[in-house]
Amino acid sequence: MKVLDKLFHLKENQTDIRTEVIAGITTFMTMAYILAVNPNILSEAGMDRGAVFTATALAAFLGTCLMALLANYPFVLAPGMGLNAYLAYTVVGNMGYSWKVALAAVFVEGLVFIVLSLTNVREAIFNAIPMNLKHAVSVGIGLFIAFIGLQNAKIVVDSSTLVTIFSFKKSADAGTFTTEGITVLLALVGILFTAVLMVKKVKGNILWGILATWLLGIVCQLVGLYKPNPEAGWFSLIPDFSNGISVPSLSPVFAKLDFGDVLSIDFITVIFAFLFVDLFDTLGTLIGVASKADMLDEKGRLPRIRGALMADAVGTTAGAVLGTSTVTTFVESAAGVAEGGRTGLTAMVSAVLFGISLILSPVFLAIPSFATAPALVMVGFLMMTSITKIDFKDLTEAIPAFIAIMAMPFMYSISEGIAMGVISYVVINLVAGKYKKISPLMYVLAILFVAKYVMI
């Protein structure tokens, strides 16, 4: 215990081992879906699904360990959603590159990030963003991950109005209630159950919400209310050890980088796209989660940010060699922070669980998205509370903050929310004659964002 306290400064951060362990487990549970989703997406690019599973777990383990040791923050890293889809469907599917070339682009992006982290560029960008925008990013991420939770549980579905609420009647008429319908109902029950636990101030409420929702699903499967249909994407909720315990070989994707097109214009464009999304998704997550956890200093800066950014950069580079898409800081880290996680011990616990998942994959792959949805929704609520810190009396601060908040869920991107917030902040304050409060780097960022929308 003394060793852990000395390594992670638990007392200094007003936390303890039990709290950090629960927080680490909670974060892992909310993002364990990446172990199933990432291999499925990257397999669409022709990559071996089993090998990608192993690469995903190892990349998450390595990146998160680096975050714990270099920065001592409760942030967890893994191959990011969105970036994996961009690799599979755009770079490979639409542009015609092989997945080996795409991994080379990810590798180069990681090297660029290492340089940017060593030269303080990424840290300078973080510090240049005004405090009100930082609070807005936290709120926007809250809405964004709550929306993701609602989508994962199928509570919100596509429609002619873009999105609408799930229809139980239509599900019953179509004969899909025992697959889709019952899981939506379980997710709604899970949200209410988790909310009650939060109101009652039960320790580990978010983790208990996940486990209780999953357990209810297992009970429903055993009594026949839920009927798995793998062909339609509805899998068994009970861990399947019928094939024994084994770790899929990494060899089909390990170090399979192809630098043949590294000097082409399209290749450079691909690298820039990876850079943009990863850079501002990571900064947005660090801003939002750190703001909610009161980790920012009086100037809105994050101590030890260089270590956090370096963990992200090295994780991306190593992940490409292992055979997976860009490794980034996960917004689901907010779930662990909501449980009281404040140090790298939280991250280390999550990292260990990613390592264990290699041999216990049936357990973690059985965790359904509808069971983690309540956690994302309730974490969204907790992050929304940062809205009270925004100065709404000053419209030059409030309007850009609102635009950033609105853009994240509506544009389905943390990075786009930051871009819209920065552009509107510079334009509104410039026109209002308050140009002196705009830092030079904010001007540069605004110009780069506008150029990005014009050229890409």
Buried (B, 14 or more C-beta within 10 A) or exposed (E): EEEBBEBBBBEEBEBBBEBBBBBBBBBBBBBBBBBBBBBBBBBBBEBBBBBBBBBBBBBBBBBBBBBBBBBBBBBBBBBBBBBBBBBBBBBBBEBEBBBBBBBBBBBBBBBBBBEBBEEBBBBEBBBBBBBBBBBBBBBBBBBBBBBBBBBBBBBBBEEEEEEEEBBBEEBEEEEBBBBBBBBBBBBBBBBEBBBEBBEEEEEBBBBBBBBBBBEBBBEBBEEEBBBBBEEEEBBBBBBEEEEEEEBBEBEBBBEBBBEEBBEEEBBBBBBBBBBBBBBBBBBBBBBBBBBBBEBBEEEBBBBEBBBBBBBBBBBBBBBBBBBBBBBBBBBBBBBBBBBBBBBBBBBBBBBBBBBBBBEEBBBBBBBBBBBBBBBBBBBBBBBBEBBEBBEEEEEBBBBBBBBBBBBBBBBBBBBBBBBBBBBBBBEBBBEEEEEEEBBEBBBBBBEEBBEBEEEE
